[in-house]
Amino acid sequence: MNSAAASEPRLPLARYRFRFRTTRAMRLPDYSGSAWRGAFGHSLKKLVCVTREPQCEPCLLYRTCIYPYIFETPPDPAVGKMRKYNAAPHPFVLYPGETMRGPLTANTAHSLEMTLFGHGNRHLPYIIHALDRAAQRGIGTQRGTFELLEVQQRVQEAWRSIYQPGGKLQPHPAECLNLPDCPTHVTVQLLTPLRMKAREHLVTPDTLTFKVLFSTVLRRISLLIAFHTDAPLETDFAALTRAAETIPVARHTLHWHDWTRYSSRQDSLMQLGGLLGTVTFQSDGLEPFWPYLWLGQWTHAGKNTSMGLGKYTLIKVDEPRTTIIHENRHETS
């Protein structure tokens, strides 16, 4: 494979943690990212919309307003080779902390993480204000309310406070993540349902291949770079995809997880089930794909990534040690 095919993607991103305190007892769904996403979108539109048009696309401000950029993300006509896409990926991913689910008692602290990609970081003040207002109005069907305590940002290997209500916002610049060495064996652990299609069919535990997974990750990362940075990804997509066919699945413990949510925006039930579990790929030819697999831990993959689905972490398998490689830290067991 030529050097162009193996080029490293450059996607500046910043990771934020919103620390909230419950104001009363409540219950949230297991995957509360959908509830947070809905409340966030409603709050952001109410905050920034000045025309009050019922639909964004016919609005005169469609391509300059913050709300459609963050939440509907119209494709940029200037990105010529991406014209076939009727929607660009949102410049954010929400991921509720492990305790942000099920029954929550009053006066307890919980966290909501958000990753902003590229130019999305320009709008951080509006995003913080919108999430704060959404939390005060209530999340989920029970309208559980939260008080914002603090916003932190991941800088190098630590979470640092950048904002507290009433204080100044002092964020750090978005950065490209450091890439660790490529392993010869890697296990992908799916933390939230990963929903993908191949040839118009849902990918199941028995039909998942490395090519399917990698192609999904590659497509998402390339679109994020194209629409939310100033330097489109230049690589040999066809060569990478062909080479991905040679990477075998060594073993897996995957299963299908059904999940349905109601969309008030579409006034219908949405089927959001996907794969959970682990899958191990064994090969000494992972190097060309490694930068994308690594970065995909923060972009997520598949459908409904902005609400936290398709999140995975990588586990490097090297005997006699197993190392979890995630969030720029190495944990050996």
RODRENMAR-660648 format. One record per residue (C-alpha): residue number from 0; residue in one letter; x, z, y negated. Coordinates in nm, 2 decimals. Example, Ala and Ser with C-alpha at 12.3 -4.5 7.8 and 13.67 -1.06 7.14 Angstrom:
<sites>
<i: 0 | aa: A | c1: 1.23 | c3: 0.78 | c2: 0.45>;
<i: 1 | aa: S | c1: 1.37 | c3: 0.71 | c2: 0.11>;
</sites>
This chain:
<sites>
<i: 0 | aa: M | c1: 0.00 | c3: 0.00 | c2: 0.00>;
<i: 1 | aa: N | c1: 0.14 | c3: -0.09 | c2: -0.35>;
<i: 2 | aa: S | c1: 0.21 | c3: 0.17 | c2: -0.62>;
<i: 3 | aa: A | c1: -0.10 | c3: 0.07 | c2: -0.82>;
<i: 4 | aa: A | c1: -0.32 | c3: 0.17 | c2: -0.53>;
<i: 5 | aa: A | c1: -0.16 | c3: 0.51 | c2: -0.51>;
<i: 6 | aa: S | c1: -0.17 | c3: 0.59 | c2: -0.89>;
<i: 7 | aa: E | c1: -0.27 | c3: 0.94 | c2: -0.99>;
<i: 8 | aa: P | c1: -0.61 | c3: 0.98 | c2: -1.17>;
<i: 9 | aa: R | c1: -0.58 | c3: 1.14 | c2: -1.51>;
<i: 10 | aa: L | c1: -0.90 | c3: 1.33 | c2: -1.60>;
<i: 11 | aa: P | c1: -0.87 | c3: 1.61 | c2: -1.86>;
<i: 12 | aa: L | c1: -1.10 | c3: 1.89 | c2: -1.78>;
<i: 13 | aa: A | c1: -1.17 | c3: 2.25 | c2: -1.88>;
<i: 14 | aa: R | c1: -1.33 | c3: 2.52 | c2: -1.67>;
<i: 15 | aa: Y | c1: -1.55 | c3: 2.79 | c2: -1.83>;
<i: 16 | aa: R | c1: -1.71 | c3: 3.10 | c2: -1.70>;
<i: 17 | aa: F | c1: -2.02 | c3: 3.24 | c2: -1.87>;
<i: 18 | aa: R | c1: -2.06 | c3: 3.61 | c2: -1.80>;
<i: 19 | aa: F | c1: -2.42 | c3: 3.73 | c2: -1.82>;
<i: 20 | aa: R | c1: -2.60 | c3: 4.06 | c2: -1.77>;
<i: 21 | aa: T | c1: -2.95 | c3: 4.07 | c2: -1.63>;
<i: 22 | aa: T | c1: -3.21 | c3: 4.23 | c2: -1.86>;
<i: 23 | aa: R | c1: -3.45 | c3: 4.31 | c2: -1.58>;
<i: 24 | aa: A | c1: -3.49 | c3: 4.27 | c2: -1.20>;
<i: 25 | aa: M | c1: -3.55 | c3: 3.91 | c2: -1.09>;
<i: 26 | aa: R | c1: -3.51 | c3: 3.66 | c2: -0.80>;
<i: 27 | aa: L | c1: -3.33 | c3: 3.33 | c2: -0.82>;
<i: 28 | aa: P | c1: -3.32 | c3: 3.05 | c2: -0.56>;
<i: 29 | aa: D | c1: -3.02 | c3: 3.02 | c2: -0.33>;
<i: 30 | aa: Y | c1: -2.90 | c3: 2.72 | c2: -0.52>;
<i: 31 | aa: S | c1: -2.98 | c3: 2.83 | c2: -0.87>;
<i: 32 | aa: G | c1: -2.78 | c3: 2.55 | c2: -1.03>;
<i: 33 | aa: S | c1: -3.10 | c3: 2.35 | c2: -1.04>;
<i: 34 | aa: A | c1: -3.28 | c3: 2.62 | c2: -1.24>;
<i: 35 | aa: W | c1: -2.99 | c3: 2.66 | c2: -1.48>;
<i: 36 | aa: R | c1: -2.96 | c3: 2.29 | c2: -1.53>;
<i: 37 | aa: G | c1: -3.32 | c3: 2.25 | c2: -1.61>;
<i: 38 | aa: A | c1: -3.32 | c3: 2.54 | c2: -1.86>;
<i: 39 | aa: F | c1: -2.99 | c3: 2.42 | c2: -2.01>;
<i: 40 | aa: G | c1: -3.13 | c3: 2.07 | c2: -2.07>;
<i: 41 | aa: H | c1: -3.45 | c3: 2.19 | c2: -2.22>;
<i: 42 | aa: S | c1: -3.26 | c3: 2.43 | c2: -2.45>;
<i: 43 | aa: L | c1: -3.00 | c3: 2.17 | c2: -2.56>;
<i: 44 | aa: K | c1: -3.27 | c3: 1.91 | c2: -2.65>;
<i: 45 | aa: K | c1: -3.46 | c3: 2.16 | c2: -2.85>;
<i: 46 | aa: L | c1: -3.14 | c3: 2.26 | c2: -3.03>;
<i: 47 | aa: V | c1: -3.01 | c3: 1.92 | c2: -3.13>;
<i: 48 | aa: C | c1: -3.30 | c3: 1.67 | c2: -3.13>;
<i: 49 | aa: V | c1: -3.40 | c3: 1.58 | c2: -3.49>;
<i: 50 | aa: T | c1: -3.65 | c3: 1.30 | c2: -3.43>;
<i: 51 | aa: R | c1: -3.86 | c3: 1.47 | c2: -3.17>;
<i: 52 | aa: E | c1: -3.92 | c3: 1.15 | c2: -2.99>;
<i: 53 | aa: P | c1: -4.07 | c3: 1.21 | c2: -2.64>;
<i: 54 | aa: Q | c1: -3.81 | c3: 0.97 | c2: -2.48>;
<i: 55 | aa: C | c1: -3.45 | c3: 0.94 | c2: -2.58>;
<i: 56 | aa: E | c1: -3.38 | c3: 0.57 | c2: -2.51>;
<i: 57 | aa: P | c1: -3.60 | c3: 0.42 | c2: -2.78>;
<i: 58 | aa: C | c1: -3.47 | c3: 0.67 | c2: -3.04>;
<i: 59 | aa: L | c1: -3.24 | c3: 0.54 | c2: -3.32>;
<i: 60 | aa: L | c1: -2.99 | c3: 0.82 | c2: -3.24>;
<i: 61 | aa: Y | c1: -2.98 | c3: 0.75 | c2: -2.87>;
<i: 62 | aa: R | c1: -2.60 | c3: 0.67 | c2: -2.86>;
<i: 63 | aa: T | c1: -2.49 | c3: 0.92 | c2: -3.12>;
<i: 64 | aa: C | c1: -2.70 | c3: 1.23 | c2: -3.03>;
<i: 65 | aa: I | c1: -2.53 | c3: 1.51 | c2: -2.83>;
<i: 66 | aa: Y | c1: -2.83 | c3: 1.56 | c2: -2.59>;
<i: 67 | aa: P | c1: -2.84 | c3: 1.22 | c2: -2.43>;
<i: 68 | aa: Y | c1: -2.46 | c3: 1.21 | c2: -2.41>;
<i: 69 | aa: I | c1: -2.45 | c3: 1.54 | c2: -2.22>;
<i: 70 | aa: F | c1: -2.77 | c3: 1.52 | c2: -2.02>;
<i: 71 | aa: E | c1: -2.87 | c3: 1.16 | c2: -1.98>;
<i: 72 | aa: T | c1: -2.54 | c3: 1.00 | c2: -2.05>;
<i: 73 | aa: P | c1: -2.61 | c3: 0.63 | c2: -2.13>;
<i: 74 | aa: P | c1: -2.34 | c3: 0.39 | c2: -2.02>;
<i: 75 | aa: D | c1: -2.12 | c3: 0.27 | c2: -2.29>;
<i: 76 | aa: P | c1: -2.17 | c3: -0.11 | c2: -2.34>;
<i: 77 | aa: A | c1: -1.80 | c3: -0.14 | c2: -2.43>;
<i: 78 | aa: V | c1: -1.70 | c3: -0.04 | c2: -2.07>;
<i: 79 | aa: G | c1: -1.74 | c3: -0.39 | c2: -1.95>;
<i: 80 | aa: K | c1: -1.66 | c3: -0.36 | c2: -1.58>;
<i: 81 | aa: M | c1: -1.91 | c3: -0.07 | c2: -1.55>;
<i: 82 | aa: R | c1: -2.21 | c3: -0.26 | c2: -1.69>;
<i: 83 | aa: K | c1: -2.38 | c3: -0.27 | c2: -1.34>;
<i: 84 | aa: Y | c1: -2.44 | c3: 0.11 | c2: -1.36>;
<i: 85 | aa: N | c1: -2.77 | c3: 0.21 | c2: -1.53>;
<i: 86 | aa: A | c1: -2.65 | c3: 0.56 | c2: -1.58>;
<i: 87 | aa: A | c1: -2.31 | c3: 0.72 | c2: -1.63>;
<i: 88 | aa: P | c1: -2.22 | c3: 1.05 | c2: -1.46>;
<i: 89 | aa: H | c1: -2.28 | c3: 1.36 | c2: -1.68>;
<i: 90 | aa: P | c1: -1.97 | c3: 1.51 | c2: -1.83>;
<i: 91 | aa: F | c1: -2.04 | c3: 1.85 | c2: -1.68>;
<i: 92 | aa: V | c1: -2.08 | c3: 2.04 | c2: -1.36>;
<i: 93 | aa: L | c1: -2.26 | c3: 2.37 | c2: -1.33>;
<i: 94 | aa: Y | c1: -2.18 | c3: 2.62 | c2: -1.05>;
<i: 95 | aa: P | c1: -2.35 | c3: 2.96 | c2: -1.03>;
<i: 96 | aa: G | c1: -2.13 | c3: 3.24 | c2: -0.90>;
<i: 97 | aa: E | c1: -2.19 | c3: 3.37 | c2: -0.55>;
<i: 98 | aa: T | c1: -2.41 | c3: 3.66 | c2: -0.68>;
<i: 99 | aa: M | c1: -2.63 | c3: 3.44 | c2: -0.89>;
<i: 100 | aa: R | c1: -2.89 | c3: 3.40 | c2: -0.61>;
<i: 101 | aa: G | c1: -3.16 | c3: 3.59 | c2: -0.44>;
<i: 102 | aa: P | c1: -3.28 | c3: 3.93 | c2: -0.58>;
<i: 103 | aa: L | c1: -3.09 | c3: 4.05 | c2: -0.88>;
<i: 104 | aa: T | c1: -3.12 | c3: 4.40 | c2: -1.01>;
<i: 105 | aa: A | c1: -3.14 | c3: 4.49 | c2: -1.38>;
<i: 106 | aa: N | c1: -2.83 | c3: 4.55 | c2: -1.59>;
<i: 107 | aa: T | c1: -2.59 | c3: 4.38 | c2: -1.35>;
<i: 108 | aa: A | c1: -2.32 | c3: 4.13 | c2: -1.44>;
<i: 109 | aa: H | c1: -2.32 | c3: 3.77 | c2: -1.30>;
<i: 110 | aa: S | c1: -2.13 | c3: 3.46 | c2: -1.38>;
<i: 111 | aa: L | c1: -2.21 | c3: 3.09 | c2: -1.42>;
<i: 112 | aa: E | c1: -1.92 | c3: 2.85 | c2: -1.42>;
<i: 113 | aa: M | c1: -1.92 | c3: 2.51 | c2: -1.59>;
<i: 114 | aa: T | c1: -1.66 | c3: 2.24 | c2: -1.59>;
<i: 115 | aa: L | c1: -1.65 | c3: 1.99 | c2: -1.88>;
<i: 116 | aa: F | c1: -1.48 | c3: 1.65 | c2: -1.84>;
<i: 117 | aa: G | c1: -1.29 | c3: 1.46 | c2: -2.11>;
<i: 118 | aa: H | c1: -1.49 | c3: 1.41 | c2: -2.43>;
<i: 119 | aa: G | c1: -1.76 | c3: 1.65 | c2: -2.31>;
<i: 120 | aa: N | c1: -1.53 | c3: 1.94 | c2: -2.43>;
<i: 121 | aa: R | c1: -1.59 | c3: 1.83 | c2: -2.79>;
<i: 122 | aa: H | c1: -1.94 | c3: 1.97 | c2: -2.77>;
<i: 123 | aa: L | c1: -1.86 | c3: 2.31 | c2: -2.63>;
<i: 124 | aa: P | c1: -2.01 | c3: 2.51 | c2: -2.92>;
<i: 125 | aa: Y | c1: -2.35 | c3: 2.34 | c2: -2.87>;
<i: 126 | aa: I | c1: -2.33 | c3: 2.39 | c2: -2.50>;
<i: 127 | aa: I | c1: -2.25 | c3: 2.77 | c2: -2.53>;
<i: 128 | aa: H | c1: -2.54 | c3: 2.81 | c2: -2.78>;
<i: 129 | aa: A | c1: -2.78 | c3: 2.61 | c2: -2.56>;
<i: 130 | aa: L | c1: -2.69 | c3: 2.81 | c2: -2.25>;
<i: 131 | aa: D | c1: -2.72 | c3: 3.14 | c2: -2.44>;
<i: 132 | aa: R | c1: -3.07 | c3: 3.04 | c2: -2.56>;
<i: 133 | aa: A | c1: -3.17 | c3: 2.92 | c2: -2.22>;
<i: 134 | aa: A | c1: -3.07 | c3: 3.25 | c2: -2.06>;
<i: 135 | aa: Q | c1: -3.26 | c3: 3.45 | c2: -2.32>;
<i: 136 | aa: R | c1: -3.58 | c3: 3.24 | c2: -2.26>;
<i: 137 | aa: G | c1: -3.56 | c3: 3.28 | c2: -1.88>;
<i: 138 | aa: I | c1: -3.43 | c3: 3.11 | c2: -1.57>;
<i: 139 | aa: G | c1: -3.62 | c3: 3.01 | c2: -1.26>;
<i: 140 | aa: T | c1: -3.99 | c3: 3.04 | c2: -1.18>;
<i: 141 | aa: Q | c1: -3.99 | c3: 3.41 | c2: -1.26>;
<i: 142 | aa: R | c1: -3.83 | c3: 3.34 | c2: -1.60>;
<i: 143 | aa: G | c1: -3.56 | c3: 3.60 | c2: -1.54>;
<i: 144 | aa: T | c1: -3.37 | c3: 3.66 | c2: -1.87>;
<i: 145 | aa: F | c1: -3.00 | c3: 3.73 | c2: -1.92>;
<i: 146 | aa: E | c1: -2.78 | c3: 3.85 | c2: -2.21>;
<i: 147 | aa: L | c1: -2.46 | c3: 3.66 | c2: -2.27>;
<i: 148 | aa: L | c1: -2.16 | c3: 3.89 | c2: -2.26>;
<i: 149 | aa: E | c1: -1.86 | c3: 3.66 | c2: -2.28>;
<i: 150 | aa: V | c1: -1.73 | c3: 3.31 | c2: -2.22>;
<i: 151 | aa: Q | c1: -1.40 | c3: 3.27 | c2: -2.04>;
<i: 152 | aa: Q | c1: -1.18 | c3: 2.97 | c2: -1.99>;
<i: 153 | aa: R | c1: -0.94 | c3: 2.91 | c2: -1.70>;
<i: 154 | aa: V | c1: -0.59 | c3: 2.87 | c2: -1.85>;
<i: 155 | aa: Q | c1: -0.31 | c3: 2.81 | c2: -1.60>;
<i: 156 | aa: E | c1: -0.39 | c3: 3.07 | c2: -1.33>;
<i: 157 | aa: A | c1: -0.60 | c3: 3.32 | c2: -1.52>;
<i: 158 | aa: W | c1: -0.94 | c3: 3.35 | c2: -1.68>;
<i: 159 | aa: R | c1: -0.91 | c3: 3.42 | c2: -2.06>;
<i: 160 | aa: S | c1: -1.18 | c3: 3.53 | c2: -2.30>;
<i: 161 | aa: I | c1: -1.25 | c3: 3.26 | c2: -2.56>;
<i: 162 | aa: Y | c1: -1.58 | c3: 3.38 | c2: -2.70>;
<i: 163 | aa: Q | c1: -1.80 | c3: 3.69 | c2: -2.74>;
<i: 164 | aa: P | c1: -2.14 | c3: 3.68 | c2: -2.92>;
<i: 165 | aa: G | c1: -2.08 | c3: 3.75 | c2: -3.29>;
<i: 166 | aa: G | c1: -1.71 | c3: 3.65 | c2: -3.27>;
<i: 167 | aa: K | c1: -1.52 | c3: 3.33 | c2: -3.31>;
<i: 168 | aa: L | c1: -1.49 | c3: 3.06 | c2: -3.05>;
<i: 169 | aa: Q | c1: -1.12 | c3: 3.00 | c2: -2.96>;
<i: 170 | aa: P | c1: -1.10 | c3: 2.74 | c2: -2.67>;
<i: 171 | aa: H | c1: -0.79 | c3: 2.60 | c2: -2.52>;
<i: 172 | aa: P | c1: -0.74 | c3: 2.22 | c2: -2.49>;
<i: 173 | aa: A | c1: -0.87 | c3: 2.04 | c2: -2.18>;
<i: 174 | aa: E | c1: -0.59 | c3: 1.95 | c2: -1.94>;
<i: 175 | aa: C | c1: -0.52 | c3: 1.75 | c2: -1.63>;
<i: 176 | aa: L | c1: -0.47 | c3: 1.97 | c2: -1.32>;
<i: 177 | aa: N | c1: -0.13 | c3: 2.00 | c2: -1.16>;
<i: 178 | aa: L | c1: -0.12 | c3: 1.82 | c2: -0.82>;
<i: 179 | aa: P | c1: 0.04 | c3: 2.02 | c2: -0.53>;
<i: 180 | aa: D | c1: 0.22 | c3: 1.86 | c2: -0.24>;
<i: 181 | aa: C | c1: 0.02 | c3: 1.65 | c2: 0.00>;
<i: 182 | aa: P | c1: -0.03 | c3: 1.81 | c2: 0.35>;
<i: 183 | aa: T | c1: -0.04 | c3: 1.62 | c2: 0.68>;
<i: 184 | aa: H | c1: -0.36 | c3: 1.79 | c2: 0.79>;
<i: 185 | aa: V | c1: -0.64 | c3: 1.89 | c2: 0.56>;
<i: 186 | aa: T | c1: -0.98 | c3: 2.05 | c2: 0.61>;
<i: 187 | aa: V | c1: -1.26 | c3: 1.99 | c2: 0.37>;
<i: 188 | aa: Q | c1: -1.49 | c3: 2.29 | c2: 0.34>;
<i: 189 | aa: L | c1: -1.84 | c3: 2.20 | c2: 0.20>;
<i: 190 | aa: L | c1: -1.96 | c3: 2.49 | c2: -0.01>;
<i: 191 | aa: T | c1: -2.29 | c3: 2.34 | c2: -0.13>;
<i: 192 | aa: P | c1: -2.49 | c3: 2.06 | c2: 0.02>;
<i: 193 | aa: L | c1: -2.32 | c3: 1.72 | c2: 0.01>;
<i: 194 | aa: R | c1: -2.57 | c3: 1.44 | c2: 0.00>;
<i: 195 | aa: M | c1: -2.43 | c3: 1.08 | c2: 0.04>;
<i: 196 | aa: K | c1: -2.55 | c3: 0.74 | c2: 0.15>;
<i: 197 | aa: A | c1: -2.37 | c3: 0.47 | c2: 0.33>;
<i: 198 | aa: R | c1: -2.54 | c3: 0.13 | c2: 0.37>;
<i: 199 | aa: E | c1: -2.86 | c3: 0.27 | c2: 0.23>;
<i: 200 | aa: H | c1: -2.87 | c3: 0.55 | c2: 0.50>;
<i: 201 | aa: L | c1: -2.81 | c3: 0.92 | c2: 0.45>;
<i: 202 | aa: V | c1: -2.47 | c3: 1.03 | c2: 0.59>;
<i: 203 | aa: T | c1: -2.52 | c3: 1.28 | c2: 0.87>;
<i: 204 | aa: P | c1: -2.26 | c3: 1.50 | c2: 1.06>;
<i: 205 | aa: D | c1: -2.22 | c3: 1.22 | c2: 1.32>;
<i: 206 | aa: T | c1: -2.18 | c3: 0.94 | c2: 1.07>;
<i: 207 | aa: L | c1: -1.94 | c3: 1.10 | c2: 0.83>;
<i: 208 | aa: T | c1: -1.61 | c3: 0.92 | c2: 0.81>;
<i: 209 | aa: F | c1: -1.31 | c3: 0.97 | c2: 0.59>;
<i: 210 | aa: K | c1: -1.38 | c3: 0.63 | c2: 0.43>;
<i: 211 | aa: V | c1: -1.73 | c3: 0.74 | c2: 0.33>;
<i: 212 | aa: L | c1: -1.62 | c3: 1.07 | c2: 0.19>;
<i: 213 | aa: F | c1: -1.32 | c3: 0.92 | c2: 0.00>;
<i: 214 | aa: S | c1: -1.52 | c3: 0.63 | c2: -0.14>;
<i: 215 | aa: T | c1: -1.78 | c3: 0.87 | c2: -0.28>;
<i: 216 | aa: V | c1: -1.51 | c3: 1.08 | c2: -0.44>;
<i: 217 | aa: L | c1: -1.32 | c3: 0.78 | c2: -0.57>;
<i: 218 | aa: R | c1: -1.63 | c3: 0.63 | c2: -0.73>;
<i: 219 | aa: R | c1: -1.73 | c3: 0.95 | c2: -0.90>;
<i: 220 | aa: I | c1: -1.38 | c3: 1.02 | c2: -1.04>;
<i: 221 | aa: S | c1: -1.33 | c3: 0.66 | c2: -1.16>;
<i: 222 | aa: L | c1: -1.67 | c3: 0.67 | c2: -1.34>;
<i: 223 | aa: L | c1: -1.60 | c3: 1.00 | c2: -1.51>;
<i: 224 | aa: I | c1: -1.26 | c3: 0.87 | c2: -1.63>;
<i: 225 | aa: A | c1: -1.42 | c3: 0.54 | c2: -1.75>;
<i: 226 | aa: F | c1: -1.70 | c3: 0.70 | c2: -1.94>;
<i: 227 | aa: H | c1: -1.55 | c3: 1.02 | c2: -2.07>;
<i: 228 | aa: T | c1: -1.19 | c3: 0.94 | c2: -2.15>;
<i: 229 | aa: D | c1: -1.01 | c3: 0.68 | c2: -2.35>;
<i: 230 | aa: A | c1: -0.80 | c3: 0.55 | c2: -2.06>;
<i: 231 | aa: P | c1: -0.99 | c3: 0.39 | c2: -1.77>;
<i: 232 | aa: L | c1: -0.85 | c3: 0.44 | c2: -1.42>;
<i: 233 | aa: E | c1: -0.63 | c3: 0.14 | c2: -1.32>;
<i: 234 | aa: T | c1: -0.59 | c3: 0.14 | c2: -0.94>;
<i: 235 | aa: D | c1: -0.65 | c3: -0.09 | c2: -0.65>;
<i: 236 | aa: F | c1: -0.99 | c3: 0.03 | c2: -0.54>;
<i: 237 | aa: A | c1: -1.02 | c3: -0.23 | c2: -0.26>;
<i: 238 | aa: A | c1: -0.68 | c3: -0.14 | c2: -0.11>;
<i: 239 | aa: L | c1: -0.76 | c3: 0.23 | c2: -0.12>;
<i: 240 | aa: T | c1: -1.09 | c3: 0.18 | c2: 0.05>;
<i: 241 | aa: R | c1: -0.95 | c3: -0.03 | c2: 0.33>;
<i: 242 | aa: A | c1: -0.67 | c3: 0.21 | c2: 0.39>;
<i: 243 | aa: A | c1: -0.92 | c3: 0.50 | c2: 0.41>;
<i: 244 | aa: E | c1: -1.05 | c3: 0.34 | c2: 0.73>;
<i: 245 | aa: T | c1: -0.73 | c3: 0.44 | c2: 0.91>;
<i: 246 | aa: I | c1: -0.78 | c3: 0.82 | c2: 0.86>;
<i: 247 | aa: P | c1: -0.95 | c3: 0.98 | c2: 1.16>;
<i: 248 | aa: V | c1: -1.18 | c3: 1.28 | c2: 1.18>;
<i: 249 | aa: A | c1: -0.99 | c3: 1.53 | c2: 1.39>;
<i: 250 | aa: R | c1: -1.29 | c3: 1.78 | c2: 1.43>;
<i: 251 | aa: H | c1: -1.58 | c3: 1.91 | c2: 1.23>;
<i: 252 | aa: T | c1: -1.84 | c3: 2.19 | c2: 1.23>;
<i: 253 | aa: L | c1: -2.08 | c3: 2.01 | c2: 1.00>;
<i: 254 | aa: H | c1: -2.46 | c3: 2.06 | c2: 1.00>;
<i: 255 | aa: W | c1: -2.74 | c3: 1.93 | c2: 0.79>;
<i: 256 | aa: H | c1: -2.90 | c3: 2.17 | c2: 0.55>;
<i: 257 | aa: D | c1: -3.25 | c3: 2.09 | c2: 0.42>;
<i: 258 | aa: W | c1: -3.34 | c3: 2.19 | c2: 0.07>;
<i: 259 | aa: T | c1: -3.63 | c3: 2.09 | c2: -0.16>;
<i: 260 | aa: R | c1: -3.68 | c3: 2.16 | c2: -0.52>;
<i: 261 | aa: Y | c1: -3.96 | c3: 2.09 | c2: -0.77>;
<i: 262 | aa: S | c1: -3.86 | c3: 1.88 | c2: -1.07>;
<i: 263 | aa: S | c1: -4.08 | c3: 1.96 | c2: -1.37>;
<i: 264 | aa: R | c1: -3.93 | c3: 1.66 | c2: -1.55>;
<i: 265 | aa: Q | c1: -4.05 | c3: 1.42 | c2: -1.27>;
<i: 266 | aa: D | c1: -4.34 | c3: 1.64 | c2: -1.17>;
<i: 267 | aa: S | c1: -4.26 | c3: 1.60 | c2: -0.80>;
<i: 268 | aa: L | c1: -4.07 | c3: 1.76 | c2: -0.51>;
<i: 269 | aa: M | c1: -3.71 | c3: 1.64 | c2: -0.46>;
<i: 270 | aa: Q | c1: -3.54 | c3: 1.63 | c2: -0.13>;
<i: 271 | aa: L | c1: -3.18 | c3: 1.75 | c2: -0.19>;
<i: 272 | aa: G | c1: -3.06 | c3: 1.83 | c2: 0.16>;
<i: 273 | aa: G | c1: -2.70 | c3: 1.76 | c2: 0.26>;
<i: 274 | aa: L | c1: -2.40 | c3: 1.84 | c2: 0.47>;
<i: 275 | aa: L | c1: -2.25 | c3: 2.19 | c2: 0.50>;
<i: 276 | aa: G | c1: -1.96 | c3: 2.31 | c2: 0.71>;
<i: 277 | aa: T | c1: -1.60 | c3: 2.19 | c2: 0.76>;
<i: 278 | aa: V | c1: -1.44 | c3: 1.86 | c2: 0.86>;
<i: 279 | aa: T | c1: -1.07 | c3: 1.82 | c2: 0.93>;
<i: 280 | aa: F | c1: -0.87 | c3: 1.50 | c2: 0.88>;
<i: 281 | aa: Q | c1: -0.54 | c3: 1.46 | c2: 1.06>;
<i: 282 | aa: S | c1: -0.29 | c3: 1.19 | c2: 0.95>;
<i: 283 | aa: D | c1: 0.05 | c3: 1.15 | c2: 0.80>;
<i: 284 | aa: G | c1: -0.10 | c3: 0.88 | c2: 0.57>;
<i: 285 | aa: L | c1: -0.30 | c3: 1.10 | c2: 0.33>;
<i: 286 | aa: E | c1: -0.06 | c3: 1.06 | c2: 0.03>;
<i: 287 | aa: P | c1: -0.25 | c3: 0.78 | c2: -0.15>;
<i: 288 | aa: F | c1: -0.58 | c3: 0.97 | c2: -0.12>;
<i: 289 | aa: W | c1: -0.45 | c3: 1.31 | c2: -0.20>;
<i: 290 | aa: P | c1: -0.48 | c3: 1.31 | c2: -0.58>;
<i: 291 | aa: Y | c1: -0.85 | c3: 1.21 | c2: -0.56>;
<i: 292 | aa: L | c1: -0.94 | c3: 1.46 | c2: -0.29>;
<i: 293 | aa: W | c1: -0.76 | c3: 1.74 | c2: -0.49>;
<i: 294 | aa: L | c1: -0.94 | c3: 1.65 | c2: -0.82>;
<i: 295 | aa: G | c1: -1.27 | c3: 1.62 | c2: -0.64>;
<i: 296 | aa: Q | c1: -1.28 | c3: 2.00 | c2: -0.59>;
<i: 297 | aa: W | c1: -1.38 | c3: 2.02 | c2: -0.96>;
<i: 298 | aa: T | c1: -1.58 | c3: 1.70 | c2: -1.00>;
<i: 299 | aa: H | c1: -1.78 | c3: 1.76 | c2: -0.68>;
<i: 300 | aa: A | c1: -1.91 | c3: 1.46 | c2: -0.48>;
<i: 301 | aa: G | c1: -2.24 | c3: 1.30 | c2: -0.38>;
<i: 302 | aa: K | c1: -2.58 | c3: 1.35 | c2: -0.54>;
<i: 303 | aa: N | c1: -2.68 | c3: 1.60 | c2: -0.80>;
<i: 304 | aa: T | c1: -2.33 | c3: 1.72 | c2: -0.88>;
<i: 305 | aa: S | c1: -2.43 | c3: 1.85 | c2: -1.23>;
<i: 306 | aa: M | c1: -2.64 | c3: 2.13 | c2: -1.07>;
<i: 307 | aa: G | c1: -2.35 | c3: 2.23 | c2: -0.84>;
<i: 308 | aa: L | c1: -2.42 | c3: 2.03 | c2: -0.53>;
<i: 309 | aa: G | c1: -2.14 | c3: 1.85 | c2: -0.34>;
<i: 310 | aa: K | c1: -1.89 | c3: 2.13 | c2: -0.41>;
<i: 311 | aa: Y | c1: -1.60 | c3: 2.15 | c2: -0.17>;
<i: 312 | aa: T | c1: -1.26 | c3: 2.32 | c2: -0.13>;
<i: 313 | aa: L | c1: -0.95 | c3: 2.21 | c2: 0.06>;
<i: 314 | aa: I | c1: -0.77 | c3: 2.40 | c2: 0.33>;
<i: 315 | aa: K | c1: -0.43 | c3: 2.28 | c2: 0.42>;
<i: 316 | aa: V | c1: -0.36 | c3: 2.33 | c2: 0.79>;
<i: 317 | aa: D | c1: 0.00 | c3: 2.40 | c2: 0.86>;
<i: 318 | aa: E | c1: 0.09 | c3: 2.60 | c2: 1.17>;
<i: 319 | aa: P | c1: 0.14 | c3: 2.89 | c2: 1.19>;
<i: 320 | aa: R | c1: -0.02 | c3: 2.95 | c2: 0.84>;
<i: 321 | aa: T | c1: -0.34 | c3: 2.84 | c2: 0.68>;
<i: 322 | aa: T | c1: -0.34 | c3: 2.80 | c2: 0.31>;
<i: 323 | aa: I | c1: -0.65 | c3: 2.76 | c2: 0.08>;
<i: 324 | aa: I | c1: -0.55 | c3: 2.54 | c2: -0.20>;
<i: 325 | aa: H | c1: -0.79 | c3: 2.56 | c2: -0.49>;
<i: 326 | aa: E | c1: -0.80 | c3: 2.65 | c2: -0.86>;
<i: 327 | aa: N | c1: -0.42 | c3: 2.60 | c2: -0.89>;
<i: 328 | aa: R | c1: -0.35 | c3: 2.91 | c2: -0.67>;
<i: 329 | aa: H | c1: -0.21 | c3: 2.94 | c2: -0.32>;
<i: 330 | aa: E | c1: -0.36 | c3: 3.20 | c2: -0.09>;
<i: 331 | aa: T | c1: -0.19 | c3: 3.24 | c2: 0.25>;
<i: 332 | aa: S | c1: -0.34 | c3: 3.42 | c2: 0.55>;
</sites>
